[in-house]
Amino acid sequence: MQPVPAPPARIEADYLLESVVDPRRAAEIIAGEQSSGTFVPVPGETPELKARAAARIERLDLLDEAVAAPALPSAGIPAGAAARRARLTLSWPLDNLGPSLPNLLATVAGNLFELKPVTGLRLLDIRLPEAFARAYPGPRFGVAGTRRLAGIEGRPLIGTIIKPSVGLDPQQTAALVASLCAGGIDFIKDDELQADGPHCPFDARVRAVMREVRAHRDRTGRAVMVAFNLTGDLDQMRRRHDLLVAEGATCLMASLNSVGLVGMIELGRFSALPIHAHRNGWGYLSRHPLLGWSYVAWQKIWRLAGADHMHVNGLANKFAEPDDSVVASARTCLTPLFPDKPCLAMPVFSSGQSVRQAPGTYRALGGTDLIVTAGGGIMAHPGGPAAGVEALREAWEAAVAGIPLDAYARERPALRDALGAAA
C-alpha cells in the first residue's frame, strides 16, 4: 500500500470547469457563491470576515482543448459565445461548516452547477481534514471483515443476484438460494428492485432464505453471505436490520441514492452487519462529462459514512461506462482516505459479468479484493447455477495463475461450457 498523504488543513475540491467568461473570473464567482460572498457586496462582508471564511482558489490550470460550443445550456449567453475549460482547485476553512458530510455537500456541490457563467462543471475529487475521520465511523467491516464473515481468502467472492429481479415469492426465493448454496456460491444479493412488496414481504423473505442459509451452514460449515435489501425510511431500516441480526444474516444492502446521505450515515452508525452499498441512479450524476461527479470524489462520501462494499460497474458492461473508468473506480475504493483510518471498501463488479471478464479484471485491479456478482453469467449457465458458480471460480483461478481461459478450460467442463455460452 502506498503512503497516504497527510490530510489537508482545509477542505479541498478539484473541478473540471467550463465557462463563457474568463475561467479565473468564473472561479472567483464560484468561490464567492460557495462561501462568504453573493452577487453584490453586502455590508457584513468585511475584509476580516473574508480572510477568515472565504473560499480560496488554490490552483487554476487552463486547458488547451478547443470548445466548439458550450457543453450545457445557460440563460443569457449570446449565440456563438466561446467557452474555455480549466482544472480548478478550491479550498474552504473547516470552520465554515465543521466536519459535517451533509453540509460538505452543500459547500462543494451546492449552488455552483447552475451559475449562469458556468457551462460545464464536474467535481473530480475532494480531500478532507482529519476532523472528518474522527466524526464518522467509516466502514466497520470493509475488505478484511467481509472476508472473515464470508470465510473466503485469496480470491474474489463469487456472487450473484436473485433473478428474476422481482416476481418470486419468499418460498421461491429461498429455493433458489438453496440451490445456489449447494452450488458453492459465496455471496448472494437481492436485486435493488426487490423491496417489501405484498408478493414478497421483507420479513417473510428473510426468514425463508435464512432457514436455507443456516441449514447449509450446519451441513457444510460455510455461511453464505446474503445481502438483503432493507432500503426504506430510518425506522424501517432499523427494524429490518434488527430482524437480519436475529436471523443470523451477515450482510445488508441499501440503495445510496434512495436512502440519502443522512439515511446512510445513520445506518452506518447502528449497523452490526456489513453494508453493501448499491449505486443505482449513478448515471444521472455522472453520465455527462461536463456535469456532476467523478466516482473518485463521490465514493469517498459514502465510504466515510459507513459503506463496506461499493458498486463500481464491471468491464465490458451493459451500461455506458468505459473500462478505464470502472478500473479507476475500483482502485479508488481500495485507496486509503486517511493515514490512520483507511476506510477501505470492497469494490463490487457487476453488470453483464461472466467468465470472460476475469483475466482483464485481475490484470487491471492487480489483486483479488473484490466481489464479482454475475447474474446471467451464473444463472444462465447451460449446466445450471452450480456449474455457473464453478465456472466463474475456475475463470478466476486461471486469471490469477496467468493461464489463458481456453487452455484452463480443456479439463474443466463447467468453464468450457461457460466460454461457449459467453462467446
matplotlib code that plots the C-alpha trace (Angstrom):
import matplotlib.pyplot as plt

x = [0.0, 1.4, 1.9, -1.2, -0.6, -1.3, -4.8, -5.1, -5.8, -8.7, -11.4, -10.2, -12.1, -11.0, -13.3, -13.3, -14.7, -16.1, -17.2, -18.1, -16.4, -12.7, -12.2, -10.5, -13.5, -15.8, -13.7, -14.0, -17.8, -18.0, -15.7, -17.8, -21.1, -19.9, -18.5, -18.9, -19.9, -23.0, -23.8, -23.4, -21.3, -23.1, -22.3, -21.2, -18.6, -15.6, -12.0, -11.5, -14.5, -13.4, -9.9, -11.4, -14.3, -13.8, -13.1, -9.7, -8.6, -5.7, -5.0, -6.3, -4.9, -6.2, -6.8, -5.8, -8.6, -10.9, -14.5, -16.8, -19.9, -20.8, -21.4, -24.5, -27.3, -27.3, -29.7, -28.5, -25.5, -25.2, -25.3, -21.9, -20.3, -16.9, -16.2, -12.9, -12.1, -9.8, -9.0, -9.8, -9.0, -10.9, -10.4, -12.6, -11.8, -13.2, -14.6, -17.2, -19.2, -17.4, -16.8, -20.3, -20.9, -24.4, -23.0, -19.9, -22.2, -23.8, -20.3, -18.5, -21.6, -24.3, -25.4, -22.5, -23.5, -26.3, -24.4, -25.0, -21.4, -20.8, -21.5, -19.8, -18.7, -17.7, -16.5, -13.3, -12.0, -12.2, -9.7, -10.8, -9.2, -8.6, -11.6, -13.9, -12.1, -12.9, -16.5, -17.6, -17.3, -16.2, -16.7, -16.9, -16.1, -14.5, -12.4, -11.0, -14.3, -16.1, -13.6, -13.8, -17.6, -17.6, -14.7, -13.0, -9.4, -7.0, -9.7, -12.7, -16.1, -18.1, -21.6, -24.9, -28.1, -31.6, -33.2, -35.9, -35.4, -39.0, -41.9, -40.6, -42.4, -40.4, -40.5, -39.4, -36.6, -35.5, -35.5, -33.2, -30.9, -30.8, -29.7, -27.0, -25.7, -25.5, -23.6, -20.9, -21.8, -20.0, -22.3, -26.0, -27.8, -31.3, -31.8, -32.3, -35.8, -36.8, -38.1, -41.0, -44.0, -47.0, -46.0, -42.6, -42.6, -39.2, -39.7, -41.1, -38.3, -35.6, -36.9, -37.4, -33.9, -32.1, -33.6, -31.8, -28.6, -28.4, -29.2, -26.4, -24.0, -25.0, -24.2, -21.0, -19.7, -19.9, -22.2, -23.1, -23.3, -26.7, -27.2, -30.9, -32.2, -33.5, -33.8, -36.6, -37.1, -35.0, -37.4, -38.0, -34.3, -33.6, -36.4, -35.3, -31.7, -32.7, -34.5, -31.4, -29.3, -31.8, -31.9, -28.1, -27.6, -24.1, -24.9, -27.4, -27.9, -29.0, -29.6, -27.5, -29.5, -32.7, -31.8, -29.8, -26.7, -28.3, -30.0, -26.7, -24.9, -27.5, -27.4, -23.6, -23.8, -26.2, -25.5, -23.9, -23.6, -21.5, -23.3, -23.5, -24.0, -25.8, -25.3, -28.4, -29.1, -25.4, -25.8, -27.8, -24.9, -22.2, -23.0, -22.4, -18.6, -19.1, -21.7, -22.0, -19.5, -16.5, -16.8, -13.4, -15.0, -18.5, -17.4, -15.4, -18.5, -20.2, -17.2, -16.8, -20.5, -20.0, -20.3, -18.4, -19.0, -19.2, -20.6, -18.2, -19.9, -17.7, -15.5, -17.3, -20.5, -24.0, -24.0, -22.3, -19.3, -15.9, -13.5, -10.9, -13.5, -14.6, -11.0, -10.3, -13.5, -12.4, -8.9, -10.1, -12.3, -9.1, -7.1, -6.9, -8.8, -6.6, -3.2, -4.6, -8.1, -8.0, -11.8, -11.2, -14.3, -14.7, -15.4, -18.3, -18.1, -21.4, -23.4, -23.1, -20.2, -19.2, -16.1, -14.7, -14.0, -12.0, -8.5, -8.9, -10.3, -7.5, -4.8, -6.4, -7.0, -3.8, -5.4, -8.5, -10.1, -13.4, -16.9, -18.0, -21.8, -22.8, -26.5, -26.9, -23.3, -24.1, -27.9, -27.9, -25.0, -26.0, -25.4, -27.3, -26.4, -24.0, -22.0, -22.1, -20.5, -17.9, -17.1, -16.6, -14.4, -12.3, -12.0, -10.5, -8.2, -6.9, -6.6, -4.6, -2.3, -1.9, -3.3, -5.4, -9.1, -9.3, -6.3, -7.6, -11.0, -9.7, -10.0, -12.8, -16.2, -18.0, -15.6, -15.6, -19.4, -19.4, -17.0, -19.1, -22.3, -20.5, -18.9]
y = [0.0, 3.4, 6.0, 8.2, 12.0, 14.0, 15.3, 19.0, 21.7, 23.0, 21.2, 20.9, 20.1, 19.7, 20.6, 20.5, 23.9, 25.3, 28.9, 31.6, 34.2, 34.2, 31.0, 32.9, 35.2, 32.1, 30.5, 33.7, 33.7, 30.1, 30.7, 33.7, 31.9, 28.9, 30.8, 34.4, 36.3, 36.8, 38.5, 42.0, 43.3, 43.2, 45.3, 42.5, 41.1, 42.8, 42.2, 40.4, 38.1, 37.3, 36.5, 34.1, 32.5, 33.0, 30.1, 30.2, 29.5, 27.2, 26.3, 27.1, 25.4, 26.4, 23.6, 24.0, 21.8, 23.6, 24.1, 24.3, 25.2, 25.4, 21.9, 22.9, 25.4, 28.7, 31.6, 34.9, 33.5, 35.1, 32.7, 31.6, 32.5, 30.9, 28.8, 27.8, 25.0, 24.7, 22.5, 24.3, 23.6, 25.4, 25.2, 26.2, 26.6, 23.7, 26.3, 27.3, 24.1, 21.8, 18.1, 17.5, 15.4, 16.8, 20.4, 19.4, 18.5, 22.0, 23.5, 21.5, 20.5, 23.1, 26.2, 26.2, 23.8, 26.2, 29.5, 31.4, 31.8, 28.1, 26.0, 22.9, 21.8, 18.3, 17.6, 15.4, 14.9, 16.0, 16.0, 16.3, 17.4, 14.8, 16.0, 14.1, 10.9, 11.5, 12.5, 9.4, 5.7, 4.7, 1.0, -1.2, -4.3, -3.3, -5.9, -7.8, -8.0, -9.1, -11.9, -13.0, -13.3, -15.0, -17.3, -16.5, -15.6, -15.3, -15.0, -12.8, -13.5, -15.2, -13.8, -13.5, -11.6, -13.0, -13.3, -12.7, -9.4, -9.3, -11.7, -14.6, -15.1, -15.8, -19.6, -19.4, -17.1, -19.4, -22.4, -20.5, -19.5, -23.2, -24.3, -21.6, -22.5, -26.1, -25.0, -23.3, -19.6, -17.2, -14.2, -13.5, -10.2, -9.0, -7.0, -3.4, -3.6, -6.2, -4.4, -5.1, -5.6, -7.7, -10.5, -10.9, -9.2, -8.5, -10.3, -13.5, -13.4, -13.1, -15.8, -18.3, -17.5, -17.6, -21.1, -22.3, -20.5, -21.8, -25.4, -25.1, -23.8, -26.7, -29.2, -27.7, -25.2, -22.5, -19.5, -17.9, -14.1, -12.8, -9.0, -8.3, -5.0, -3.1, 0.2, 2.3, 5.1, 5.2, 3.3, 0.7, 0.1, -0.2, -2.7, -4.7, -4.6, -6.0, -8.9, -9.7, -9.8, -12.0, -14.4, -14.6, -12.8, -11.5, -8.6, -6.0, -3.8, -0.2, 1.9, 5.1, 7.5, 6.2, 6.4, 9.6, 10.7, 11.2, 7.8, 6.2, 7.9, 6.7, 3.2, 3.2, 4.2, 1.4, -1.4, -4.5, -6.0, -5.1, -2.6, -3.5, 0.0, 0.0, 3.0, 2.6, 6.0, 6.8, 7.7, 10.8, 12.2, 11.2, 10.5, 13.9, 14.5, 18.2, 17.9, 16.2, 14.0, 11.8, 8.5, 9.2, 12.1, 10.6, 7.3, 9.0, 10.4, 7.0, 5.2, 7.7, 7.4, 3.6, 1.7, -1.6, -2.6, -0.2, -1.0, 0.1, -1.5, -4.0, -4.5, -4.8, -3.9, -3.4, 0.3, 3.3, 3.4, 2.7, 0.2, 2.7, 4.5, 1.2, 0.3, 3.8, 3.4, 0.1, 1.2, 4.3, 2.2, 0.4, 3.7, 4.9, 8.1, 9.0, 7.8, 6.4, 5.5, 4.0, 3.3, 0.7, -0.7, -3.8, -3.0, -4.8, -5.7, -6.2, -5.6, -8.3, -10.1, -13.6, -15.8, -13.7, -10.6, -12.4, -12.1, -8.4, -7.5, -9.2, -7.5, -4.1, -4.3, -6.2, -8.2, -10.2, -7.9, -7.7, -9.2, -10.4, -10.5, -12.3, -12.7, -14.3, -15.3, -17.8, -18.4, -18.9, -21.5, -24.5, -26.8, -24.7, -22.3, -24.6, -25.1, -21.3, -20.8, -23.4, -21.9, -18.3, -19.6, -21.5, -18.4, -16.5, -19.4, -19.1, -15.4, -15.4, -18.2, -16.3, -19.2, -18.4, -19.3, -21.6, -23.6, -23.8, -25.0, -28.1, -30.2, -28.2, -28.8, -26.1, -23.4, -24.8, -24.7, -21.2, -20.0, -21.4, -19.7, -16.4, -16.4]
z = [0.0, -0.9, 1.8, 2.3, 2.0, 5.2, 5.3, 4.3, 6.9, 4.7, 2.7, -0.9, -4.1, -7.7, -10.6, -14.4, -15.2, -18.5, -18.8, -21.3, -19.2, -18.3, -16.2, -13.4, -13.1, -13.2, -10.4, -8.3, -8.8, -7.6, -4.7, -3.6, -4.1, -2.1, 0.9, 2.2, -0.9, -3.0, -6.3, -4.8, -1.9, 1.4, 4.5, 6.7, 4.4, 5.9, 4.8, 8.2, 7.6, 4.0, 5.2, 7.8, 5.8, 2.0, -0.3, -2.0, -5.5, -4.9, -8.5, -11.9, -15.0, -18.3, -20.8, -24.5, -25.9, -28.3, -27.3, -30.3, -28.3, -24.6, -23.1, -21.2, -21.9, -19.9, -19.9, -21.4, -23.3, -26.8, -29.7, -30.8, -27.5, -27.0, -23.9, -22.2, -19.9, -16.9, -13.9, -10.7, -7.1, -4.4, -0.6, 2.3, 6.0, 8.1, 10.5, 7.8, 8.4, 10.8, 10.0, 8.6, 5.4, 4.7, 4.9, 2.9, 0.0, 0.2, 0.0, -2.7, -4.7, -4.0, -5.9, -8.3, -11.1, -12.1, -12.1, -15.3, -16.4, -15.8, -18.9, -17.5, -14.1, -12.8, -9.3, -9.8, -6.3, -2.7, 0.2, 3.8, 7.0, 9.7, 11.7, 9.2, 10.1, 13.8, 13.1, 11.1, 11.6, 8.1, 7.0, 10.1, 8.1, 4.8, 3.0, 6.0, 7.9, 4.8, 4.1, 7.7, 7.7, 4.3, 5.1, 1.8, 1.4, -1.5, -4.2, -5.1, -3.5, -6.3, -6.1, -8.0, -7.9, -7.3, -10.8, -11.8, -10.1, -8.8, -9.1, -6.9, -3.6, -0.4, -0.8, -4.4, -3.5, -0.7, -3.1, -5.5, -2.6, -1.5, -5.0, -5.1, -1.7, -2.8, -5.9, -3.8, -4.1, -1.7, -2.0, -3.0, -3.1, -3.6, -6.8, -5.9, -7.2, -4.6, -1.6, 0.8, -1.6, -0.7, -3.1, -1.4, 2.0, 3.5, 6.8, 5.2, 2.6, 5.2, 7.4, 4.4, 3.0, 6.3, 7.0, 3.9, 4.7, 8.2, 7.0, 4.5, 7.2, 9.5, 6.8, 5.4, 7.9, 5.3, 5.9, 2.5, 2.7, 1.6, 1.2, 1.9, 0.5, 3.5, 1.7, 3.4, 5.8, 9.0, 11.2, 8.6, 8.1, 11.8, 12.3, 9.2, 10.4, 13.8, 12.1, 10.0, 13.1, 14.9, 11.9, 11.7, 8.5, 7.7, 5.2, 4.3, 1.2, 0.8, -2.3, -1.7, -3.8, -2.3, 1.4, 1.0, 2.9, 6.3, 6.0, 5.1, 8.0, 10.5, 9.0, 9.3, 12.9, 14.1, 11.7, 13.1, 9.6, 6.5, 4.3, 0.7, -0.9, -4.3, -6.6, -8.8, -10.3, -10.6, -14.2, -13.6, -11.5, -13.9, -17.5, -18.9, -18.9, -18.0, -15.3, -11.9, -10.1, -10.7, -8.9, -7.3, -5.3, -4.8, -3.3, -0.6, 0.9, 1.2, 2.5, 5.3, 6.1, 6.5, 3.2, 3.3, -0.3, -3.2, -6.7, -9.5, -12.6, -14.5, -17.5, -20.9, -19.0, -20.4, -19.4, -21.0, -18.7, -20.3, -18.8, -17.7, -15.6, -14.0, -13.1, -11.6, -9.6, -8.2, -7.4, -5.5, -3.2, -2.2, -1.7, 1.9, 2.8, 5.8, 7.1, 10.3, 9.1, 5.6, 5.3, 2.6, 0.8, -1.2, -4.8, -6.4, -10.1, -11.7, -14.9, -17.6, -15.9, -17.0, -17.1, -20.0, -17.9, -15.2, -16.8, -17.7, -14.3, -12.5, -14.6, -14.2, -10.4, -9.6, -6.9, -5.8, -3.2, -4.9, -5.1, -8.6, -9.0, -12.2, -12.8, -16.2, -16.1, -13.4, -13.6, -17.4, -17.5, -19.6, -16.7, -14.2, -11.4, -9.7, -12.9, -13.3, -9.9, -10.6, -14.0, -12.6, -9.8, -12.4, -14.6, -11.6, -10.8, -14.4, -14.3, -11.1, -12.4, -15.7, -17.7, -20.8, -20.2, -23.2, -22.0, -18.5, -19.7, -21.5, -18.4, -16.8, -18.4, -16.4, -17.6, -21.2, -21.4, -19.9, -22.5, -25.3, -23.8, -23.4, -26.9]

ax = plt.figure().add_subplot(projection="3d")
ax.plot(x, y, z, "-o")
ax.set_aspect("equal")
plt.show()
